[in-house]
């Protein structure tokens, strides 16, 4: 049975940098949709990048918003790696021509693509599919990666007024994640782990929430005797608040068919380090 995450909300005060006015916004934690079978999470497949002829899978993304085109490219040119954005001129020093007089060029989509929100921009891993809901002052970008995890980034349109407000937002976000992971399980086994990387451009606080499910499936051995196969599954979601000088955001990392492993954590840290204000 398919279930959609509830919306958890609270009032937070977001201060605008210009002027003394205080903008009160509703913290709408629209996180992600997930499927539950027999009141427990089930695995979902990794999401492939958009390809010609892949229209059959488009229904999965209905209502996600506008799909972002990967417009950052990596050009290998005679030993140099250049990063180029679509329709934006880039001035570079000429590379040394090889002895045989033949230059080598290799062009590919960059493994990091840029998403521009209302008050900040950030990089996300590629291959993936990214969708922008273009919803005005509170804007959401969702990224479905090839490695089998999803990223939801919400821009709340201005900086948060205090670290205490960021902690309050994280608390509400974490409780919503716990409710949706456990569903109707009577005795869920939940583990929470703090996640607070040190960044130069922003302050990040987060919580990793793990749900462990242990169950036995009936089976038979080679002699036809009834036996029980023990299964131990782990589902994990990471919720974070990201506070910058001119912006406030929430980031949710939802793991589908794999744990929050070292390589995924490295990609997430690279993404968080790239958060920067957009100067209007």
C-alpha positions as a printed Julia matrix, in Angstrom:
280×3 Matrix{Float64}:
  0.0     0.0     0.0
  1.4     3.35   -1.0
  1.67    6.02    1.66
  2.8     9.61    1.38
  4.7    11.41    4.1
  2.59   13.74    6.16
  3.42   17.43    6.25
  4.87   18.58    9.55
  4.64   22.32   10.11
  5.59   24.93   12.66
  6.03   28.67   12.68
  9.56   30.03   12.42
 10.75   33.57   12.09
 12.98   34.3     9.13
 14.66   37.69    9.16
 15.2    39.58    5.95
 18.65   41.08    5.66
 17.37   44.35    4.2
 15.06   46.29    6.47
 13.93   45.57   10.01
 10.82   43.62    9.07
 10.42   40.02   10.25
  8.9    37.54    7.84
  6.96   34.76    9.56
  6.83   31.66    7.39
  5.39   28.22    7.8
  8.04   25.52    7.84
  6.41   23.06    5.44
  8.45   19.88    5.56
  7.39   18.31    2.28
  9.87   15.48    2.32
  9.34   12.55   -0.01
  6.95    9.77   -0.99
  7.7     6.21    0.04
  6.0     2.85   -0.26
  5.07    0.59    2.65
  4.22   -3.08    2.38
  2.49   -4.75    5.34
  3.17   -1.61    7.39
  6.92   -1.81    6.76
  9.13   -0.06    4.21
  9.99   -1.87    1.0
 12.94   -1.3    -1.28
 12.65    1.04   -4.22
 14.89    0.91   -7.27
 17.6     3.38   -8.1
 16.47    6.1   -10.48
 18.25    6.2   -13.85
 19.12    9.47  -15.57
 16.77   10.78  -18.2
 17.27    9.09  -21.56
 15.51    9.28  -24.93
 12.8     6.65  -25.13
 12.35    6.47  -21.34
  8.86    7.98  -21.38
  7.37    4.88  -19.76
  8.91    5.81  -16.4
  7.83    9.45  -16.55
  4.65    8.76  -14.59
  6.76    8.24  -11.46
  7.69   11.94  -11.6
  4.28   13.44  -12.31
  3.76   16.5   -10.13
  7.46   16.85   -9.28
  7.75   20.14  -11.17
 10.1    21.19  -13.95
 12.95   18.8   -14.7
 16.33   20.52  -14.56
 18.63   20.02  -17.53
 22.27   19.14  -16.77
 23.98   22.24  -18.18
 27.48   21.98  -16.68
 30.11   20.17  -18.72
 33.62   18.95  -18.04
 36.1    19.38  -20.9
 39.43   17.56  -20.86
 41.8    19.54  -23.05
 45.46   18.51  -23.38
 45.83   17.59  -19.7
 43.51   20.3   -18.32
 40.02   19.8   -16.88
 37.73   22.75  -17.59
 34.21   23.2   -16.23
 31.85   24.99  -18.59
 28.24   26.13  -18.14
 25.81   26.11  -21.04
 25.6    29.46  -22.91
 28.13   31.11  -20.58
 31.5    32.18  -22.06
 34.55   30.94  -20.16
 38.01   32.46  -20.59
 40.9    30.01  -20.07
 44.64   29.97  -20.68
 45.65   27.95  -23.77
 46.91   24.45  -23.11
 50.28   23.3   -24.36
 50.04   21.62  -27.75
 51.39   18.03  -27.77
 54.58   17.26  -29.66
 52.68   15.59  -32.5
 50.57   18.74  -32.96
 47.3    16.92  -32.26
 45.16   18.16  -29.38
 43.02   15.79  -27.33
 39.5    16.8   -26.29
 37.05   14.82  -24.14
 33.65   16.33  -23.29
 31.17   14.9   -20.78
 28.48   16.04  -18.38
 30.08   17.18  -15.15
 29.62   14.77  -12.2
 28.41   17.84  -10.26
 25.5    19.91  -11.56
 24.29   23.27  -10.24
 20.79   24.03   -8.95
 19.85   27.68   -8.38
 17.16   28.39   -5.79
 15.65   31.71   -4.69
 18.33   32.68   -2.15
 21.14   30.15   -2.67
 22.64   27.66   -5.1
 24.26   24.27   -4.61
 25.81   21.36   -6.5
 24.21   17.93   -6.72
 25.64   14.6    -7.96
 25.12   13.45  -11.55
 23.92   11.11  -13.13
 20.54   11.87  -11.57
 17.18   13.46  -12.3
 16.39   16.76  -10.62
 13.02   18.54  -10.39
 12.23   22.13   -9.35
  8.71   22.82   -8.1
  9.09   26.61   -8.76
  6.66   27.2    -5.89
  7.51   30.81   -5.1
  8.94   31.97   -1.78
  9.3    28.42   -0.4
 10.94   26.42   -3.17
 11.77   22.73   -3.37
 14.28   20.85   -5.55
 14.22   17.04   -5.51
 17.12   14.98   -6.86
 16.84   11.25   -7.57
 20.33    9.82   -7.95
 21.6     6.88   -9.95
 23.05    5.35   -6.77
 19.63    4.81   -5.25
 19.04    7.69   -2.87
 16.99   10.87   -3.05
 17.73   14.45   -1.99
 15.06   17.01   -1.1
 16.24   20.62   -0.68
 13.84   23.34    0.5
 14.64   27.07    0.29
 12.65   29.15    2.8
 13.43   32.5     1.23
 15.66   34.14    3.82
 18.0    33.61    6.78
 16.83   32.08   10.06
 16.66   34.44   13.04
 18.59   32.29   15.53
 20.38   28.93   16.01
 17.57   27.93   18.39
 15.05   28.22   15.55
 17.22   25.97   13.38
 17.32   23.38   16.19
 13.55   23.58   16.56
 13.09   23.03   12.83
 15.44   20.04   12.92
 13.5    18.54   15.82
 10.21   18.73   13.93
 11.83   17.36   10.79
 13.34   14.43   12.7
 10.04   13.55   14.4
  8.27   13.55   11.02
 10.95   11.26    9.59
 10.58    8.86   12.53
  6.81    8.67   12.11
  7.05    7.9     8.43
  9.81    5.31    8.81
  7.99    3.36   11.5
  4.47    3.5    10.04
  2.28    1.19   12.14
  5.08   -0.97   13.51
  4.29   -1.79   17.16
  7.85   -1.88   18.51
 10.1    -0.12   16.02
 13.85   -0.29   16.56
 15.08    3.23   15.87
 18.62    4.56   16.16
 19.48    8.26   15.81
 22.97    9.59   15.09
 23.93   13.27   15.06
 25.33   14.55   11.78
 26.95   18.02   11.93
 29.8    18.58    9.44
 31.93   21.71    9.72
 31.49   24.05    6.75
 32.88   27.47    5.84
 29.85   29.01    4.12
 27.02   27.58    6.25
 26.09   25.98    9.55
 24.69   22.45    9.3
 23.01   20.37   11.99
 21.45   17.04   11.2
 20.23   13.68   12.45
 20.59   10.28   10.82
 17.58    8.08   11.67
 17.89    4.31   11.17
 15.04    1.84   11.29
 16.04   -1.78   11.85
 13.55   -4.51   10.97
 14.18   -8.12   11.98
 11.81  -10.85   10.85
 11.69  -14.51    9.91
 10.45  -15.9     6.62
  9.32  -19.53    6.46
 11.41  -21.69    4.16
 12.49  -25.29    3.66
 15.94  -26.82    3.73
 17.32  -29.28    1.16
 15.58  -32.15    2.93
 12.2   -30.44    2.88
 12.14  -29.57    6.57
 10.56  -26.33    7.7
 13.13  -23.7     8.67
 13.07  -19.96    9.24
 15.25  -17.49    7.37
 16.25  -14.52    9.53
 16.19  -11.14    7.79
 17.72   -7.96    9.12
 16.94   -4.8     7.13
 18.05   -1.22    7.73
 16.29    1.86    6.35
 17.89    5.24    6.88
 16.97    8.89    6.35
 19.12   11.95    7.11
 17.47   15.26    7.96
 19.45   18.52    8.11
 19.04   22.28    8.44
 21.51   24.48    6.53
 21.86   28.08    7.71
 23.77   30.69    5.72
 24.2    34.43    6.04
 21.38   35.08    3.55
 19.45   31.79    3.45
 17.89   28.94    5.42
 17.28   25.48    3.97
 16.35   21.96    4.96
 17.94   18.94    3.3
 16.57   15.39    3.48
 18.57   12.4     2.23
 16.39    9.3     1.81
 18.19    5.98    1.34
 16.25    3.41   -0.67
 18.2     0.21   -1.19
 21.52    0.93    0.48
 22.87    2.36    3.77
 24.29    5.85    4.26
 27.72    4.58    3.3
 31.05    6.39    3.05
 30.77    7.18   -0.67
 27.26    8.58   -0.28
 28.38   10.62    2.74
 31.27   12.06    0.69
 28.83   13.1    -2.06
 26.52   14.71    0.49
 29.4    16.61    2.09
 30.51   17.88   -1.32
 26.97   19.09   -1.94
 26.73   20.81    1.47
 30.09   22.55    1.01
 28.8    24.03   -2.26
 25.84   25.87   -0.64
 26.32   29.61   -1.19
 24.12   32.69   -1.23
 22.92   34.18   -4.48
 23.73   37.89   -4.43
 20.83   39.82   -5.89
